[in-house]
Amino acid sequence: MAPPRSFFWSRRIFLTLLTGFVLLPVYVMVSSSLKPLADVTGEFHWLPSEVTIRPYIDIWSTIPLARYFVNSLIVAGAATVCSVVIAVFAAYAVSRYEFHGKRVFTVTVLSTQMFPGILFLLPLFLIYVNIGNATGIALFGSRGGLILTYLTFSLPFSIWMLIGYFDSVPRDLDEAALVDGCGPFGALFRVVVPAAIPGIVAVAVYAFMTAWGEVLFASVMTNDSTRTLAVGLQGYSTLNNVYWNQIMAASLVVSVPVVAGFLLLQRYLVAGLTAGAVK
């Protein structure tokens, strides 16, 4: 039986309202980024009285936005690569081999997601400071320390999701590769990894987005030279003024890598999340 016409109309109305609700903040950001500061701080108008691209030019000189952008790219990129590489090996071992403590390992990996990140802030701070005092390795205030910090959040979820995805890859493929003369690593990289590309892409997108927009640890674990975008945007707020038009412009600019990557990898992301969610 076909659904009644009222169902289709109600669905269209609901989706239209939902779309408007989602796009309204985006429109406010775009319109505010094209206004002079006086228009943004004054009475709100839906249409700019004067359109200017000056905020998009000034954002690079008001604060060292380019340096923050490079820091975020390095930290997020390195955390993503490390998460994917380590998660592939760990998930493949758990999915394909039996060993003592396998169940304890998987439960431990999953249980780390129960704790809020702020619980690890002080312990990691003390660990980094003590390591720096004892060995001279500067983890606190460095990009390397921030990368290790982000791995503590992205890696457990990445391993758990890839375990579910590797379980969906037939073991017959591994056995066929072994018969053809491949070793365990050959079977992994020549057979399993190509078949698990959607899951790996989903893990990479998750790890990158986690590191790109994180604020709490970046505000504590960095200094002026290693500050990332999520924290650096606070520089548009000074004691004398808040450059709202530049904040909106910078927010749109720093969102481009994530949005572009999500749109390009959307089909892999959906497939990876769907397959990895089914045990």
C-alpha positions in Angstrom: 0.0 0.0 0.0 1.4 3.4 -1.0 1.7 6.0 1.8 -0.9 8.7 1.9 -0.2 12.1 0.2 -0.2 13.7 3.6 2.9 11.7 4.5 4.8 13.0 1.5 3.8 16.6 2.2 4.6 16.4 5.9 8.0 14.9 5.0 8.7 17.7 2.6 7.7 20.4 5.1 9.9 18.8 7.8 12.9 18.4 5.5 12.5 22.0 4.3 12.4 23.3 7.9 15.3 21.2 8.9 17.3 22.4 5.9 16.5 26.0 6.8 17.5 25.4 10.4 20.9 24.0 9.3 21.6 26.6 6.7 20.6 29.7 8.7 23.8 29.8 10.8 25.9 29.3 7.6 24.1 32.3 6.0 24.7 34.4 9.1 28.4 33.5 9.0 28.8 34.3 5.3 26.9 37.5 5.4 28.7 38.7 8.6 32.1 37.9 6.9 31.2 40.2 4.1 30.2 43.2 6.3 32.3 46.0 7.7 32.9 45.7 11.5 30.5 48.5 12.2 27.6 46.7 10.5 28.3 43.5 12.4 28.5 45.1 15.8 25.4 47.3 15.2 21.8 46.4 14.6 21.5 43.1 12.8 20.3 43.2 9.2 19.7 40.1 7.0 21.2 41.8 4.0 24.6 43.6 4.2 24.3 47.3 3.6 27.9 47.2 2.2 29.6 44.1 0.8 33.4 43.9 1.3 36.0 41.2 1.1 38.3 43.2 3.4 37.8 40.8 6.4 39.1 37.9 4.2 42.3 40.0 3.6 42.7 41.2 7.2 42.4 37.8 8.8 46.0 37.0 7.8 47.5 40.1 9.4 45.4 40.5 12.5 46.8 37.2 13.8 49.4 34.8 12.4 46.6 32.7 10.8 48.9 31.1 8.2 51.2 29.7 11.0 48.2 28.4 12.9 46.9 26.8 9.7 50.2 25.0 9.1 50.4 23.8 12.7 46.9 22.4 12.4 47.7 20.7 9.1 50.9 19.1 10.5 49.2 18.0 13.7 46.0 16.7 12.2 47.8 15.1 9.3 50.4 13.3 11.4 47.7 12.1 13.9 45.6 10.8 11.0 48.5 8.9 9.4 49.6 7.4 12.8 46.0 6.4 13.7 45.4 4.7 10.4 48.7 2.8 10.3 48.6 1.6 13.9 44.8 0.8 13.7 45.3 -1.3 10.5 47.9 -3.5 12.2 46.1 -3.8 15.5 42.7 -4.4 14.0 44.1 -7.0 11.6 45.8 -8.9 14.4 42.6 -8.9 16.5 40.4 -9.9 13.5 42.5 -12.7 12.1 44.5 -14.2 15.0 43.7 -15.8 18.4 45.9 -14.8 21.3 45.8 -14.6 25.1 44.2 -11.4 26.3 42.4 -10.7 23.0 39.0 -10.1 24.7 40.6 -8.0 27.4 42.4 -5.9 24.8 39.2 -5.2 22.7 37.2 -4.4 25.9 39.9 -2.1 27.1 40.1 -0.3 23.7 36.3 0.2 23.8 36.1 1.2 27.4 38.5 4.2 26.9 35.7 5.9 25.0 33.6 6.1 28.2 35.8 8.7 29.9 35.7 12.4 29.1 38.9 13.9 27.7 39.2 16.4 30.5 40.1 13.6 32.9 43.3 13.0 30.9 44.3 16.7 30.8 46.2 17.0 34.1 47.9 13.5 33.9 49.1 14.1 30.4 50.4 17.6 31.4 52.3 16.2 34.3 53.7 13.3 32.2 54.9 15.6 29.5 56.5 18.0 31.9 58.3 15.2 33.8 59.5 13.6 30.6 60.9 17.0 29.5 62.7 17.5 32.8 64.1 14.0 32.9 65.1 13.5 29.3 65.1 16.9 27.6 62.5 15.8 25.1 60.1 18.7 24.8 56.6 17.2 24.6 54.8 20.0 26.3 54.3 22.9 24.0 55.4 20.9 20.9 53.6 19.5 17.9 54.8 16.0 18.8 53.2 16.1 22.2 49.9 17.3 20.7 50.0 14.5 18.1 50.5 11.9 20.9 47.6 13.5 22.8 45.2 13.2 19.9 46.3 9.6 19.3 44.9 8.7 22.8 41.4 9.7 21.5 41.3 8.7 17.9 43.3 5.5 18.0 41.0 3.4 20.3 37.9 4.2 18.2 39.8 3.7 15.0 41.0 0.2 16.1 37.5 -0.8 17.2 35.9 0.4 13.9 38.5 -1.4 11.7 38.0 -4.6 13.7 34.4 -4.7 12.7 35.3 -3.8 9.1 38.0 -6.5 8.8 35.6 -9.0 10.2 33.4 -8.3 7.3 36.2 -9.1 4.8 36.0 -12.9 4.0 38.9 -14.9 5.4 38.9 -16.8 2.2 40.7 -13.9 0.6 43.5 -14.2 3.1 43.8 -17.9 2.6 43.9 -17.5 -1.2 46.7 -15.0 -0.9 48.7 -17.3 1.4 48.2 -20.2 -1.1 49.5 -17.9 -3.8 52.7 -17.3 -1.9 52.0 -14.2 0.1 53.0 -13.9 3.7 50.8 -12.4 6.4 52.0 -8.8 5.5 51.4 -9.6 1.8 47.9 -10.8 2.4 47.2 -7.7 4.5 48.5 -5.1 2.1 47.6 -6.8 -1.2 44.2 -8.3 -0.3 42.7 -7.1 2.9 43.6 -3.4 2.8 42.3 -2.8 -0.8 39.0 -4.5 0.2 38.8 -2.4 3.4 39.4 1.0 1.8 36.0 2.5 2.8 36.6 1.6 6.5 40.2 3.0 6.4 38.9 6.2 4.8 36.2 6.5 7.5 38.9 6.1 10.2 41.1 8.7 8.5 38.3 11.3 8.2 37.3 10.7 11.9 40.9 11.1 13.1 41.5 14.2 11.0 38.3 15.9 12.1 39.0 15.0 15.8 42.4 16.7 15.7 41.4 19.6 13.5 38.7 21.0 15.7 40.0 20.1 19.2 40.2 23.0 21.6 40.7 21.8 25.2 44.1 20.1 24.9 45.4 22.5 22.2 44.8 25.4 24.5 46.9 23.8 27.2 49.6 21.8 25.4 50.7 24.5 22.9 52.5 27.8 23.0 52.6 30.8 20.6 54.7 29.0 18.0 52.7 25.7 18.0 49.2 27.0 18.5 46.6 25.5 16.2 43.6 27.1 14.4 41.0 26.1 17.0 42.8 28.0 19.7 44.3 30.7 17.4 40.9 32.1 16.4 40.6 33.5 19.9 43.2 36.1 18.9 40.5 38.1 17.0 39.0 39.0 20.4 41.2 41.7 22.1 40.7 43.8 25.2 39.5 46.7 23.1 37.4 45.0 20.4 36.1 41.8 18.9 36.5 41.5 15.2 33.4 39.5 14.5 33.5 39.9 10.7 37.1 38.5 10.7 36.1 35.7 13.1 33.3 34.7 10.7 35.7 34.9 7.7 38.4 32.9 9.4 35.9 30.3 10.5 34.8 29.8 6.9 38.3 29.6 5.6 39.5 27.0 8.2 36.4 24.9 7.4 37.3 24.5 3.8 39.8 21.5 4.2 37.3 19.5 6.3 34.3 20.2 4.2 36.2 19.5 0.9 37.6 16.3 2.3 34.2 15.2 3.5 32.5 15.9 0.2 35.3 14.1 -1.8 35.3 11.0 0.5 31.6 10.9 1.4 30.7 7.7 -0.3 33.7 5.9 1.3 32.8 7.4 4.7 29.2 6.2 4.6 30.2 2.7 3.5 32.9 2.5 6.1 30.8 3.6 9.0 27.9 1.3 8.0 30.1 -1.8 7.6 32.2 -1.1 10.7 29.1 -0.8 12.8 27.9 -4.3 12.1 29.5 -7.1 13.9 
